Amino acid sequence: MSSNNTAPLACSYYWDGWVNAPGRGQAWAVGTVTVPADQGRAGALRSVVAWLDSQGCTVDADAISLTRATTPLTQERG
């Protein structure tokens, strides 16, 4: 078996948690994040917190829950 897949390895996570949204107060937020595999959970959490901050939300990183997203393996047929 051989592969020509040169895509970098990445990990995806589902996330959820309570955030403080501007003008709305506390809100439940959910989403997905994908980071390079070598960044792991810590990189995923940093990305989520940075994105929420860019949206004007404030959040305690401890309030965010991460769950590894799984993707079924596929096989190309030629």
N, C-alpha and C positions, 0 to 999 in steps of 0.2 A: 504494500500500500504506500502510495506517495501523495504528497500534498504540495500545492503551489501557493498555499495561503500564506501571504506575507503580512497580513493585518496584525497590528500590535495586540497583545493580549489585554483584555479589559474586563472589569467586573461591574455588574449592575446591581443596584440596591433599590428596594422600595423604602420610602421614608415616610414618617408621619410624626406629628407632635403639635403641641400648643405654641402659638406665636402671638406676639402683640402686633396687630395690624393698625397702621395709622388711620385714625378716624373711626375705627370699628372696635377697638379693644382686643380682647383675647379671641382668637379664632383657631379652629382646627385646620391644619394644613397637611396635605399629602402630595406625594410625587415620586418620581424615579430619578436616579442619578447614575451615570456611568463614568467611571474613572479608569485610568491605566491600572492594570493588575498590581503593579508594584506599589501603588498608593494605598491599596486596601481600604479598610473601614475608616481609618483616620482621614484619608484623602477624601473619601465620600462625604464624611461629616463636614470637613472644611468646605467642600464645594456647596453643600446644602446651606450651611450658615452664610457663606458669601453670597449665594443667590438670594436668600431671604433678605439679607442686608441690602442688596441692590434693589429690592422691591420696596424698601422702606420699612420692613418688619424688623422687630427686635426679638431675639430668641436666646434662651439659655441652651447651650449645646447639649446639656444633660437631659433636656426635655424632648430631644429628637430620638426616635427609635429607628434603627436601620435593620432591614431584613434582606438577606441576599436573594436576589432574583435569579431564578433558574431558567435556562433556555434549553429546550430539547436539542439534542444533537441531530444534525442533518447530514446526509451523504449525497454528494453530487453523483449523478449517473450520466455516463457519456455514451 
